[in-house]
Amino acid sequence: MLEKILENYREEELLKADSFDDAIIGVAEDMNEPLRLVYSVKKCLDILCKEMDYDDAIEHFNFNVAGAYVGKQTPIWCWDVFE
């Protein structure tokens, strides 16, 4: 997905979350804001669960990933995890 996005938005500077390229599901466009990458939380957790158990992955994601604001281009986290 990332390759297709980069191909279609060559002029844009996109802010990526390290290690989560496979969790990208699209982009968010708003005329008043910079283009932002959109990530699937479920896919992010799947990636983290390769290194830790699910509870630790949730805690790590909430605190270290989704909890990090890095400016107007901070990625958007699509909460698609409902069990």
C-alpha positions in Angstrom: 0.0 0.0 0.0 2.8 2.4 0.9 4.4 2.1 -2.5 1.1 2.9 -4.3 0.6 5.9 -2.0 4.1 7.3 -2.6 3.6 6.8 -6.3 0.4 8.8 -6.3 1.6 11.5 -4.0 5.1 12.1 -5.1 5.1 15.8 -4.2 3.9 15.2 -0.7 6.0 14.7 2.4 4.4 11.9 4.4 5.3 11.1 8.0 5.6 7.4 8.6 5.4 5.4 11.9 8.6 3.3 12.0 8.1 -0.5 11.6 4.4 -0.2 10.6 4.5 0.1 6.8 2.4 -3.1 6.4 -0.3 -1.5 8.6 -0.9 1.5 6.3 -4.5 1.4 4.8 -4.7 4.7 3.1 -4.3 8.5 3.3 -6.5 11.2 4.8 -6.9 14.4 2.7 -8.2 17.6 4.1 -7.9 20.9 2.2 -6.9 22.7 5.4 -4.4 20.1 6.7 -1.4 18.3 5.3 -1.8 14.8 3.9 -1.6 12.1 6.6 -1.1 8.4 6.4 -3.8 6.2 7.9 -2.9 3.0 9.8 -5.0 0.0 10.9 -4.6 -0.4 14.6 -5.4 -4.2 14.2 -2.5 -4.5 11.7 -0.2 -2.5 14.0 -1.1 -4.8 16.9 -0.5 -7.9 14.7 3.0 -6.5 14.0 3.7 -5.9 17.7 2.4 -9.3 18.7 5.3 -10.9 16.8 7.5 -9.5 19.5 5.3 -9.4 22.6 2.0 -10.7 24.0 -1.3 -9.0 23.1 -1.7 -7.1 26.4 1.8 -5.7 26.2 1.2 -4.8 22.5 -1.9 -2.8 23.4 0.0 -1.0 26.2 3.0 -0.3 23.9 0.8 0.9 21.1 -1.3 3.2 23.2 1.6 4.8 25.0 4.5 4.8 22.5 2.8 4.8 19.1 -0.7 6.3 19.1 0.2 8.5 22.1 3.0 10.2 20.2 2.1 13.6 18.7 4.7 14.7 16.2 2.9 17.6 14.6 0.2 18.2 12.0 1.3 15.2 10.0 1.0 12.8 12.8 -0.5 9.6 11.3 -4.2 8.7 11.9 -4.9 5.5 13.7 -8.0 3.7 12.5 -9.4 1.7 15.4 -10.6 -1.4 13.7 -10.1 -3.7 16.7 -13.5 -4.7 18.2 -13.7 -8.0 20.0 
